[in-house]
């Protein structure tokens, strides 16, 4: 009996040792522990922020067209709220005066790449060029550092996250998609946002969507009536001592 028990114990120890070795092995950059336990260690941008404050951020991607940008700024100023404009390089090149006005009126500017490609298909060097080219253009106009980056199409991979962070940029996604670019009505845009917003949400809009000028006052009326403070993304996110969970929620480290 003693020999049988001892043999079982030895087998158990050997199995544990073998499992430990196997789980430490990586396959194509993914550890077998990740495969075995079913989790993905892929890096993620900031989708939202963990906060007890009733604070949300509103953002506007600008790539094509500019005729509604002035009106957006006027509405934000009327409601005395912040906002972030993520600008593509060729937009910056074409509308330099508007870039300057966005900055002078106190709104935040982030980069949305230089040419709006799917950056996951680029090499690390090409990614860096996309980012630095646009950032340099913005900073030459405003004289201020660009701190935020939104990936075109929301497409990202580990290389893009690492490249942007290496350049001092915080990659930003969104947790509330207005779908304003689809041409839906102002009421539909407003309903989508109000039904999905919560503390720490980042709202995605576009500077040239069909009904943004009609929707924005309704959005801000509803948000302020519910007690939310509407700010820029930079005023919402943590700039240091933070971590991002697998759902993209940015949290202060304990």
N, C-alpha and C positions, 0 to 999 in steps of 0.2 A: 504493500500500500504506500509506504513512504517513497519508494522509487517512482511509483506512478505519479504521485503528487508533485515530486521534485521535477519529473520530466515535463509535466504540464506547465509548471512555473517557468522552466527554462524556455519552453516554446513560446509562452506568453511574452517573456522579455525580448526574445528574438523578433517576434512579430512587431512589438512596439518600436524596437530599434529600426527595423526595416521600414516601417511606416514613416518614422521621423526622417529618415534619409530620403525617401521618395517625395515627401511633402516639401522638402527643401530644394528639390530640383526644379529648374525653370524650363519651360518649353516655349520657344518663340517669345521670350520675354515675360511670360505669364507663369507664375509659380504653380506647381501642382497642388499646393495648399488652396490656392484660389479656385482651381478647377474642382478639387475634392469637396470643398465646403460651399461651392456655388456662389462666390462673391467675386466682384470685379474691382480691381484696384485702380481703374482708369481715373486719371485726374479730371476734375470738373471745374468749370467756372463758377462764379457767384450767380445763383438764380434768385436768391432772396436772402434776407438777413434775419437772424433770430434777435428779436428785440421785444421788450415789454411796452415800448412807446407806440402810440398810435401814429406811426410815421410810415409813409410810402414814398417811393420815388417814381417820377414820370420821365420817360425818355422818348426821343424822337430820332429815328434813323433818317439820314439825308444822303441820298445817292443820286436820284433823278428828279429834277424840278426844284423850284425854289419859291414859287409865287405865293405860297401860303405861309412861308416861314415868318414873315413880318407879322402877320395876323396872329400866329401862335405866340410869338413873343409879347404882343400887345395884350392878349388874353391872360397869359401867365402873370404879366405885370399888373393887370387890373385886379387879379385875385391875390396878388402879393405872394406868389408861390415860386419855388425853384423848378428847375428842369435841366435835363442834360441832352445835348445834341451830339449824336455820334455821326461824324462826318467822314465821307469817303474822299480820298485825295483829289480825284478829278472834279468833285463838287467844290472842294476848297479852292482849287485852281481857277474855276469858273466864277465863283461867287465870293471872292476875297473880301469885298466890302461887307457882305452879310456875315461872314465869319468874324470880322472885326466888330460888327454891331452886336452879334450874339454875346461876345465876350464883354464888350463895354456895358451892356445892359445887365451884366451879372449872372448870365447863364453859363453853365458848365459845358465844356467841349471835350469829347473823347474821340478817339480814332475808330473808324469802321473799315480800316485797311486803305490801301491806295487805289486799287482798281476793282475792288469787290469780287475777288475770285473765291472759289471754294478752296480755302487755304489748307485743307487736309490733303490736297493733292500736290502741295508744293514741298520742296525740300526745306530744311531748316534755314538755309541761307536765303532762299527766296521769301520765306515767311518774314525773316528779319528785314529784308529790303522793303517788303510791303508795309511793314509797320513803321520803320524809321523814316521812309520817304514821306508818308502822310503826317507823322508826328512833327517832323522838321518844318513842313509847310505851315502847319497850324501854329507852332511855336514862333515861327518867324513873323507871323501876323499878330499874335496876341502877346508875345513876350512872356508867356506863362507855360509851365510844364504841363504836358498831357499825362494824365495818370490812369486813364481808363481805356479799355479796348473792347469792342463788341465784334465777335467774329461774323463775317458775312454769312447769311443763310442760317446762322446759329450752328454752323459746322465746326467742329473742333476735334483735336486728338491730343495725346500727351505731348507731342513735339510742339504743337502750337501753344499749349498752356505754358510749357517750360520756356519757350522762346519769348513769349510776351512778358512773363515774370522776370526773365533775365534782363529785359529792357526797362524794368520798373513799371510795367503796366499791369493793372489788375484786370483779368478777363471777366467780362460781364455778360450774362445772358438776361433772362427775364422769367418771371413766374406768372405774369398775367399778360396774355397776348390779346390785344384789342381786335386783331384781324381787320384793322381799318383798310389795309391795302387791298382787300377783296372787294371794295366798293360797297360794303354793307352800309345801312343807314346810320345816321347819327344816334338814333335811339338804340339800335342793335349794338353799336360800339360801346355806348354807355352801359347798357345792361350787362354785356360781357365783362366789363371791367368791375363794375360794382358787385356782381355776383361772385367774383373770384378773388377780390382783394382782401388782404388781411395785414396785420402788423408786419412790416418788413418787406412787403411786396415791391417788386420792380415791374413797372408797367411799360409795355412796348407799344409805341405808336410810330407813325411815319410823318415826316414833315410835309408830304405832298399827297396824302391820301384824299380821296374825293370829299369826304364829309368831316374831316378833322376840325374845321373851324366851327361847324355847328355842334359837334359832339363835345368839344373841350369845355365850354362853359357848363354843360350839363354834368359832365364828369366831375368837374371841380366843385360845383354846387353840391352834388351828392356826397362827395368825399368829405368836404368841410362840414356838412350837416351831420355826418356820422362821427365827427370829431377827429378826423385824420389831418395830420400835418403833411403837406405835399412838398417834397424837396427834390433836389438834384440827387443823382445816384451817389456822387461823392460825399454828400452830407449824410447818406444813409449807411454806406458800407464802412466796415472797420479797415483801417489802413495798416495796422500792425497787431501782433499778438493774437492772430485769429487762425481758425481752421475751417475747412469746408467739408461737410459730410457728403456721403455718396448721392444725396438728393440735391446737392448744390446749395445747401443752407449754410451761410457763413455765420460762425459763432465765435465769440471770444473764448480763448483758451482759459481753462480754470487755473 
